[in-house]
Amino acid sequence: MTENKTTVTDVDVGDYLANVSDDKKTDSLWLIEKMQKATGETPKMWGPSIIGFGRYVYQYDSGHKGESAIIGFSPRKRELVIYIVPGFEPFQTHLGKLGKHKTGQSCLYIKRLSDINKPVLEELIAGSVAWMRNKYSD
């Protein structure tokens, strides 16, 4: 069985953000505030570049088990990547009101927060966290 590449590290989130461009740092601080509010959790570094909140344990049909953040993001050079773990099917209404963005399976790509409707993003974050907690509650 392969080991998960993205696990919690001891890297300080503030130290990581010290090396992020000023525009991405400002956006990152807003995301940290909103994700912390939605989860009640402090941010942790997951792998070298993901700022994650909370954790859940998953198991695939193959038997592979792992642990990951309930929600998180990565302030990449070109864009912010926000990890909406449940995917976007439950959140189509939000996406229609969000503004300029792209999506992958569970990744929301935004160049900068000024391109989007921040209250809608905050609702999307809260909705994703609620969905995850409902699915993975004990």
trRosetta pair geometry for C-beta under 8 A, 3 or more apart (Angstrom, degrees):
i j d omega theta_ij theta_ji phi_ij phi_ji
1 63 7.6 -101 -100 108 124 101
1 64 6.3 163 -150 -110 107 77
2 64 7.5 -3 49 -127 82 123
4 7 5.5 114 99 -59 110 94
4 66 4.6 113 -68 -137 132 122
4 67 7.1 -137 18 44 167 65
4 68 7.7 -147 -156 -71 148 84
5 47 6.4 38 133 -102 78 123
6 46 5.1 42 173 154 94 99
6 47 4.1 -51 -124 -39 73 123
6 50 6.3 23 -154 27 123 143
6 68 6.8 40 99 -118 113 91
7 46 6.7 -139 124 -153 10 74
7 47 6.8 96 32 -60 43 67
7 67 7.3 60 -124 73 82 100
8 44 5.1 -15 -137 149 104 136
8 45 7.1 109 -156 80 55 55
8 46 5.8 -40 -87 -100 49 68
8 52 7.6 -109 -94 63 81 124
8 55 7.5 -51 -49 -82 124 135
9 44 7.7 155 47 167 56 89
9 45 4.7 -45 55 96 102 107
9 46 7.2 157 2 -115 85 17
9 47 6.8 153 -25 -56 119 5
9 48 7.5 55 -18 -80 159 41
10 45 7.9 -29 64 53 14 115
11 15 6.3 -124 -178 74 80 119
11 16 5.7 75 145 -56 119 109
11 45 4.2 -26 70 43 103 162
11 48 7.7 73 -4 -131 162 47
12 15 4.0 83 71 5 100 108
12 16 6.9 -169 92 -9 53 82
12 45 7.6 29 61 -17 6 124
13 16 5.6 -54 -151 36 34 113
13 17 6.3 31 153 -17 67 107
13 32 7.4 123 159 -115 144 137
13 43 4.7 63 -84 105 162 118
13 44 7.1 -113 -55 -116 112 15
13 45 6.0 -177 -81 -50 69 87
13 51 5.8 77 -132 -124 113 111
14 17 5.7 -55 -144 39 31 109
14 18 6.6 47 152 -35 62 97
15 18 5.6 -41 -156 14 33 119
15 19 7.9 18 153 -7 57 100
16 19 6.6 -72 -173 37 37 101
16 20 7.2 38 138 -30 69 108
16 45 5.9 144 -40 -93 151 127
16 49 7.6 165 -165 -118 128 47
16 51 7.3 178 90 -75 145 101
17 20 5.1 -50 -151 20 51 121
17 25 5.4 105 -178 -128 98 94
17 28 5.9 -171 -120 104 114 149
17 29 7.7 86 -155 -63 152 82
17 75 7.7 63 -116 33 77 148
20 24 4.8 -110 168 95 108 113
20 25 4.8 144 93 -70 107 83
20 28 6.3 40 112 -11 163 152
20 75 5.0 37 -145 101 139 137
21 24 4.7 78 61 18 86 105
21 25 6.6 -149 93 -14 38 90
21 77 7.3 88 -10 -130 125 63
22 25 5.4 -54 -141 34 29 116
22 26 6.5 32 159 -21 64 101
23 26 6.0 -50 -152 31 31 110
23 27 6.7 25 152 -10 62 107
23 112 6.3 -45 163 -118 118 121
24 27 5.7 -56 -148 44 36 111
24 28 5.9 43 151 -28 68 107
24 75 4.1 123 171 -179 116 120
24 76 7.9 -147 -131 63 146 26
24 77 7.8 -82 -48 -115 155 28
24 80 6.9 166 -138 -74 90 89
25 28 5.4 -52 -143 35 30 116
25 29 6.5 33 156 -22 63 101
25 75 7.3 91 -72 173 40 168
26 29 6.0 -51 -152 30 29 110
26 30 6.9 28 150 -16 61 103
27 30 5.7 -55 -156 35 36 112
27 31 6.4 33 150 -16 68 106
27 75 6.8 145 82 -116 105 114
27 80 5.9 -114 132 -65 138 140
27 112 6.1 -135 -71 -151 144 65
27 113 4.6 169 -126 -13 102 113
28 31 5.6 -56 -147 39 34 110
28 32 6.2 39 153 -24 67 104
28 51 7.0 97 -161 15 107 156
28 73 7.4 -167 -124 97 75 124
28 75 4.7 -46 -74 -58 118 141
28 80 7.7 -173 -75 -114 70 116
29 32 5.6 -47 -144 33 32 115
29 33 6.6 36 154 -21 62 102
30 33 5.8 -54 -154 33 31 112
30 34 6.5 20 155 -11 66 109
30 113 6.1 14 70 -73 150 173
30 118 7.4 -65 167 -141 139 129
31 34 5.9 -60 -144 42 32 105
31 35 5.8 23 162 -13 69 112
31 51 7.7 113 107 82 118 130
31 73 5.2 -42 161 31 153 154
31 80 7.2 175 -50 -163 151 141
31 82 7.1 -144 -136 -102 134 109
31 113 7.8 -153 -50 -75 92 130
32 35 6.1 -60 -137 43 25 103
32 36 5.9 26 161 -20 63 112
32 43 5.4 -49 -137 -46 102 144
32 51 6.7 -55 -90 146 94 145
33 36 6.0 -60 -146 37 22 109
33 37 6.4 23 155 -20 61 109
34 37 5.6 -52 -148 35 31 113
34 38 6.3 28 155 -18 65 108
34 121 7.5 45 142 117 169 95
34 122 5.2 -118 -145 -116 132 86
34 125 5.4 84 139 71 113 166
35 38 5.6 -53 -143 38 34 111
35 39 6.1 7 164 2 68 114
35 43 7.2 75 90 -85 121 98
35 53 4.7 -180 151 -13 110 150
35 71 5.5 -152 -141 103 111 119
35 72 7.3 86 -157 -101 158 36
35 73 7.4 -150 -47 -3 150 108
35 125 6.0 -110 -88 -167 67 133
35 129 7.9 154 -148 -65 66 130
36 39 6.4 -69 -137 51 25 92
36 40 7.4 76 175 -96 58 9
36 41 6.6 -126 -131 71 61 50
36 42 6.7 24 -124 -110 111 35
36 43 6.6 -68 -73 -40 103 86
36 53 6.4 -151 -84 -116 50 137
37 40 7.9 18 -169 -64 20 49
38 53 7.6 96 74 108 94 154
38 71 7.0 -4 93 42 133 154
38 122 8.0 -173 -60 -167 117 69
38 125 5.1 -138 -42 134 161 100
38 126 4.7 -143 -120 -95 112 62
38 129 4.4 156 153 0 112 157
39 53 4.2 155 32 146 162 124
39 54 4.6 -133 -163 -30 132 118
39 70 6.0 146 -114 69 126 135
39 71 6.6 -155 -57 38 126 111
39 129 5.5 -136 -77 -136 76 138
41 44 8.0 -55 152 -8 112 99
41 53 4.4 139 77 -171 118 84
41 54 4.4 -170 -18 -57 160 70
41 70 7.7 126 16 30 150 123
42 53 7.7 -173 89 -125 18 82
43 51 5.0 -5 -168 -177 123 101
43 52 7.1 131 -154 66 69 30
43 53 6.0 -49 -100 -78 59 83
44 51 7.5 149 72 -157 31 55
44 52 5.7 -36 68 69 82 82
44 53 7.5 143 20 -90 81 35
44 69 7.5 -170 63 -95 100 115
45 48 7.6 0 174 -141 117 16
45 49 8.0 20 -156 -54 97 8
45 50 7.0 119 -164 73 55 55
45 51 6.4 -38 -99 -100 55 57
45 52 7.6 89 -154 21 11 85
46 50 4.2 -42 69 85 95 111
46 51 7.5 160 17 -106 85 8
46 52 4.1 33 -15 0 127 133
46 68 7.3 66 -155 -152 151 64
46 69 5.3 -111 -40 -30 153 119
46 72 6.2 -43 24 -127 132 170
47 50 5.4 51 50 20 102 103
49 74 4.9 55 134 -144 95 114
49 75 7.9 -129 -177 49 93 59
49 76 7.4 60 163 -82 137 74
50 69 7.0 -160 139 10 120 143
50 72 5.0 55 172 141 100 139
50 73 7.2 167 -151 87 69 20
50 74 4.9 -52 -97 -72 63 101
50 83 7.2 22 -149 -16 122 139
51 72 5.7 177 89 -160 47 94
51 73 5.8 -15 57 62 94 70
51 74 7.1 156 12 -88 74 46
51 75 7.7 23 2 -9 120 92
52 55 7.6 69 136 -80 124 75
52 68 7.5 -122 -149 172 153 64
52 69 2.7 -117 -168 -86 126 156
52 70 7.6 130 -179 35 94 54
52 71 7.2 160 -150 90 69 36
52 72 3.4 -41 -99 -84 68 135
52 83 7.7 -21 -104 51 93 137
53 69 5.9 82 42 -168 38 111
53 70 6.0 -60 94 55 76 96
53 71 5.4 -13 53 66 105 82
53 72 6.2 171 9 -79 70 73
53 129 8.0 -32 97 -105 123 119
54 69 6.3 103 71 -161 62 65
54 70 3.7 -2 84 6 123 123
54 71 7.1 46 41 24 110 74
54 129 7.5 111 18 -138 151 101
54 132 7.9 130 102 112 141 137
55 67 5.5 16 -178 178 117 104
55 68 6.8 165 -145 88 73 25
55 69 6.0 -54 -94 -103 61 40
55 70 6.6 -105 -60 -29 11 81
56 67 7.1 175 86 -149 33 65
56 68 6.4 -22 58 63 78 72
56 69 8.0 41 16 150 79 12
56 70 5.6 93 -19 -84 107 77
56 85 8.0 124 40 153 134 170
56 132 6.1 -133 -35 175 153 109
56 136 4.2 24 -149 144 129 167
57 65 6.8 4 -178 -174 97 100
57 66 7.3 179 -149 95 61 33
57 67 5.2 -31 -98 -96 69 79
57 136 7.3 153 48 -161 57 123
58 65 7.0 173 90 -149 49 55
58 66 5.8 -11 58 62 89 78
58 67 7.6 161 17 -93 73 29
58 68 6.7 -5 4 16 118 108
58 136 7.6 -65 -78 -104 74 128
59 63 7.1 -25 -173 -156 100 26
59 64 7.0 166 -152 86 56 44
59 65 4.6 -18 -100 -99 86 81
59 66 7.9 154 -85 18 47 58
60 63 7.0 -31 77 31 77 24
60 64 4.6 12 36 55 115 93
60 65 7.8 -147 16 -71 70 38
68 85 7.2 146 110 -112 129 132
69 72 4.2 55 99 -34 151 123
69 83 7.1 91 80 81 112 139
69 85 7.9 -163 94 -58 66 128
70 85 6.8 -105 -174 4 38 145
70 128 8.0 140 152 129 82 90
70 129 5.9 62 142 -126 123 75
70 132 4.7 146 -156 116 93 154
70 133 7.2 24 -144 -57 139 76
70 136 7.9 -147 -109 54 96 140
71 82 7.9 -2 -175 -178 93 86
71 83 6.4 170 -157 84 48 84
71 84 7.2 10 -126 -106 94 44
71 85 6.6 -115 -86 -9 57 104
71 125 6.3 100 -177 -154 158 81
71 128 5.6 106 -94 108 121 122
71 129 5.5 -60 -20 -76 135 86
71 132 7.1 -156 -44 3 86 154
72 82 7.8 -178 102 -153 38 52
72 83 4.8 10 63 40 76 122
73 80 6.0 -2 -177 -179 123 97
73 81 6.2 161 -158 86 68 52
73 82 4.5 -23 -102 -105 104 62
73 83 6.4 -159 -80 7 44 78
74 80 7.4 159 80 -160 48 53
74 81 4.6 -3 53 57 95 104
74 83 7.7 62 -8 -31 90 103
75 80 5.7 -23 -112 -109 59 79
76 79 5.7 9 68 61 107 56
76 80 7.0 171 30 -99 76 23
76 81 5.8 46 -5 -9 117 105
78 111 7.4 -65 156 -122 64 76
79 109 5.0 32 138 -169 149 89
79 110 6.1 154 -172 76 99 32
79 111 5.1 -65 -111 -98 89 44
80 109 7.4 152 78 -153 53 44
80 110 4.8 -18 59 67 103 89
80 111 7.5 67 14 147 80 4
80 112 7.4 112 -7 -98 111 29
80 113 7.4 29 6 -52 154 77
81 107 5.3 -26 -164 -159 100 110
81 108 7.2 141 -161 69 47 50
81 109 5.9 -15 -103 -98 70 70
82 107 7.2 132 66 -160 46 54
82 108 4.2 -24 62 61 100 106
82 110 6.9 21 -6 9 112 111
82 121 7.8 -176 -52 -159 177 110
82 125 7.7 -82 -176 -88 134 93
83 106 5.9 29 -160 133 71 102
83 107 6.3 -28 -101 -100 59 64
83 108 7.8 -149 -64 19 15 82
84 87 6.8 125 109 -94 95 4
84 88 6.4 70 96 -74 140 73
84 91 7.0 -77 178 25 149 154
84 106 5.6 -151 73 -171 61 70
84 107 7.5 167 26 -93 79 13
84 108 5.5 59 -9 -22 116 112
84 124 6.8 -51 -106 161 134 105
84 128 4.8 -115 -146 -107 82 145
85 106 5.6 23 -124 -163 26 136
85 128 6.6 122 34 -179 76 110
85 132 5.7 58 67 -88 130 123
86 89 7.8 -102 139 46 93 85
86 90 6.0 -12 125 22 134 127
86 91 8.0 116 84 -15 112 111
86 106 7.4 139 57 -124 22 104
86 128 5.9 -163 20 -140 106 77
86 131 4.6 -34 -40 119 157 140
86 132 6.4 -137 -44 -64 103 77
86 135 7.4 151 -96 -8 111 149
87 90 7.6 104 83 12 76 85
87 105 6.1 -57 -110 168 100 64
87 106 5.2 -73 -82 -89 58 76
88 91 5.2 -85 -154 59 61 99
88 92 6.8 95 151 -73 88 60
88 95 6.0 48 -170 -53 123 139
88 103 5.5 -6 -34 -162 155 156
88 106 7.9 -179 -28 -114 78 41
88 108 7.7 122 -81 -77 117 96
89 92 6.9 -12 -160 -41 32 100
90 127 7.1 -166 121 154 113 118
90 131 6.0 138 79 -101 164 148
91 94 4.4 -35 -180 35 92 121
91 95 6.0 100 122 -27 86 93
91 124 5.6 76 -161 -131 142 91
91 127 6.0 137 -96 103 110 142
91 128 7.2 -18 -56 -65 145 86
92 95 5.6 -53 -147 34 36 113
92 96 6.5 39 155 -23 66 104
93 96 5.9 -56 -155 31 30 114
93 97 6.9 9 155 -2 63 110
94 97 6.2 -76 -155 46 32 98
94 98 6.0 52 150 -57 71 101
94 120 5.5 152 -157 179 80 96
94 123 6.0 -160 -113 96 119 108
94 124 4.5 137 167 -81 154 100
94 127 7.0 -152 -44 31 150 151
95 98 5.4 -35 -141 -2 34 124
95 101 7.3 -117 -147 72 82 131
95 103 7.1 -32 -126 -41 134 140
95 124 7.9 91 -60 -103 61 135
97 117 5.9 -59 144 47 82 153
97 120 4.8 -163 106 -114 105 150
98 101 5.4 -25 116 5 130 137
98 116 5.2 -23 167 -153 78 109
98 117 5.8 -143 -149 38 30 96
98 120 5.1 -150 -98 113 57 134
98 121 6.4 86 -138 -67 97 77
98 124 7.1 20 -94 -38 117 146
99 115 5.6 163 136 139 123 65
99 116 3.7 179 60 -123 126 52
99 117 5.1 153 -25 -12 113 76
99 120 7.6 147 -5 56 91 136
100 110 7.4 111 99 -136 74 76
100 111 7.1 -23 117 20 118 106
100 115 4.2 -73 59 169 114 114
100 116 6.4 -121 49 -71 64 73
101 108 6.0 -16 -175 -173 131 89
101 109 6.3 145 -169 75 73 57
101 110 5.1 -32 -110 -86 93 81
101 115 7.5 146 -59 114 69 117
101 116 6.2 43 -51 -91 110 123
102 108 7.8 151 80 -162 46 44
102 109 4.3 -14 63 59 93 116
103 107 6.7 153 -160 85 54 58
103 108 5.7 -20 -105 -104 80 59
103 109 7.0 -165 -80 15 27 83
104 107 3.9 18 43 48 111 104
104 109 7.2 73 -15 -25 93 108
108 124 7.7 80 -69 141 166 147
110 113 6.7 58 137 -81 137 46
110 115 6.2 180 -167 66 92 119
110 116 5.7 -47 -136 -25 133 135
110 121 8.0 -1 -59 -105 162 138
111 115 5.6 71 55 -12 96 153
112 115 5.4 108 66 -9 72 101
113 116 6.1 -74 -156 44 47 98
113 118 6.0 44 179 -88 107 104
113 121 7.5 -99 -138 25 92 166
116 120 7.2 -116 163 65 97 109
116 121 5.7 74 125 -46 132 123
117 120 4.1 49 97 14 111 117
117 121 6.8 164 89 -15 58 83
118 121 5.4 -52 -145 36 39 113
118 122 6.3 43 155 -23 68 101
119 122 5.5 -49 -148 33 35 115
119 123 6.6 37 152 -18 64 102
120 123 5.6 -51 -151 36 35 113
120 124 6.4 39 148 -21 65 104
121 124 5.4 -52 -148 36 35 115
121 125 6.4 40 152 -21 66 102
122 125 5.7 -49 -149 33 32 114
122 126 6.5 29 153 -14 64 106
123 126 5.8 -56 -146 41 32 109
123 127 6.0 32 155 -20 66 110
124 127 5.7 -55 -143 39 28 112
124 128 6.3 30 157 -21 63 106
125 128 5.9 -56 -149 34 26 110
125 129 6.5 24 155 -16 63 107
126 129 5.9 -56 -148 37 30 110
126 130 6.3 30 154 -18 65 108
127 130 5.7 -54 -145 37 31 111
127 131 6.2 34 155 -22 65 106
128 131 5.7 -53 -148 35 30 114
128 132 6.4 28 155 -17 64 107
129 132 5.8 -57 -148 38 30 110
129 133 6.2 26 156 -17 66 108
130 133 5.9 -57 -144 39 29 108
130 134 6.2 30 156 -20 64 108
131 134 5.9 -57 -150 36 27 111
131 135 6.3 19 156 -13 64 111
132 135 5.9 -60 -144 41 29 106
132 136 5.8 -17 172 20 67 115
133 136 6.7 -73 -127 57 22 81
133 137 5.7 48 167 -64 64 96
134 137 6.3 -26 -135 -11 20 114
